[in-house]
Amino acid sequence: MSTAPDFDRPVPPGGYAWWYLDALDPEGRYGLAIIGFIGSVFSPYYAHARRRGLTDPLNHCSLNVGLYLPDRNYWTMTERPRASIARTASEFVIGPSALQWDGSRLRIDIDEVTVPFPARVRGTVTVTPRVSFDRDFALDHDGAHRWRPIMPCADVEVEMHSPDLRWRGAGYLDSNFGNGPLEQAFSSWQWTRTHLAGDTTAIAYDSEPRIGAPRSLTLRIEPGAVFQSDAARPRTELPGTRWGIQRSVAVDPGTQPRIVRGLEGGPFYARSLLGITLQGENVLAVHESLSLDRFASRVVQAMLPFRMPRNILPGQRSRINQD
């Protein structure tokens, strides 16, 4: 089964591709989320460029890094132009940072700066799959937006030099790709993933397309086996975020989820760590809630550059496949 992330996949004008990793240490005290974007779907610069008829996704790439420590969080998302980007099937270079697949593991070299208060984020994250998956799924009714859980279960090693941080834990890697702006296809979605016993991963993707009925996709991926359901499941409402983003999650009947920690919170997106009971197991779950109606608002668009600066200088690593 192929685990290759396919960094050279075609991305059409106005479209996007991203590769998403999240990981937690065994106690849930430390966590991370990393997203490598081509045609950054949440970029105010890409949205503005599309309104002017400029639709080159490679001119809007970024490496979003969230580090979650017990006493503070770190956030980076500097957008970079085509001159700072290089990619092959196995490597994706974004300015001074890069993602590289060597055939057995993914290495992510990070060299970024936080916003809005500058601090260096520099180090390496290594991802080794326990379970691989090579099928993708349509998120909308015509298949223009798709999702692939590449490594539903993986070992993750974090070695950061700035901040000084080292830990190991379990993680998850997927990819999304589409032929046009996300906000034109969806009004919102809720997504949850959690690891169960035996390297099993449970994933729920509930989306609200702008055309057609809501879609619900539930996967249980075990080593050597996949169980899929497209039936909507009863969901339990969670408290909204301080920005008023609604959150909900499917759990075992008769159980109540709890919010362990808010990881990211903004006017249109929330990432949370939940404590839930699923299939009889008490587990931690990574959850995201996305409002694309909010993202499309001109008021929100005007706020985003404070969290997503754009660097127009090349600043590219000197060559592909650096040691």
Protein Blocks (a to p, Z undefined) as FASTA:
>chain_A
ZZbeolmbccdehiacddddddddfkomaccdddddehiakbmklmmmmmnopacfkloc
cdddddddfkbccdddddddfklgccdfkbccehjbccddehjaccddddddddfbdcdd
ddddddddfbdcfbdcdfbfnopaccddfblbacdddddfbdcddddddddddddddfbd
fklmpgbdcddddddehhiacdddddddfbdcdddddddddehiacddfbdcdddddddd
fkopacdddddehiacddfbafbdcfkbccddddddeehiacddddddddfklmmpmklm
mmmmmmmccdfbfkiafbghiZZ
